[in-house]
Amino acid sequence: MKLTKEDARNLLHDSELRVTAPRLAVLRVLAAAETPLSHTEVLEQLGETDWDPATVYRNLVKLREAKVAVVASRAEGIDRYALASTHDDGHRHPHFVCEDCGKVACLPAELTASLKIDGPWEKSVKEATVQLRGHCPDCLAAA
């Protein structure tokens, strides 16, 4: 999803966050991403900037705390961020982690539809993180 600079400003303002150049840039990177991004991947997408990696990290944390972004995946202990508003489910859907290239991709929620249960496990299952691991289509094709 493309996010104009003005839309990004409005989103930050509506979330009661201060509008800063690094925060705008990080927000626009997350909005343009098709998959959840790690801190390192956000830095790569930003390219050459005057901001140090710690500034970018602090902005990711601030966006998460304000619920503008979510940690969509913690595959291999690495937080991967996504814009919260890009999915109606708050990015609580299954992800696929490629064991070759490390890419994390969003999968359709239909994959976990059969996990709906009643009883004491209902809330736990509904809020659980589902991650499939294997080889993504690109890596399988390259093999």
Summary of the structure (lengths in Angstrom):
residues: 143
radius of gyration: 16.4
end to end distance: 31.2
largest distance: 52.5
contacts: 381
relative contact order: 0.13
helix: 47%
strand: 15%
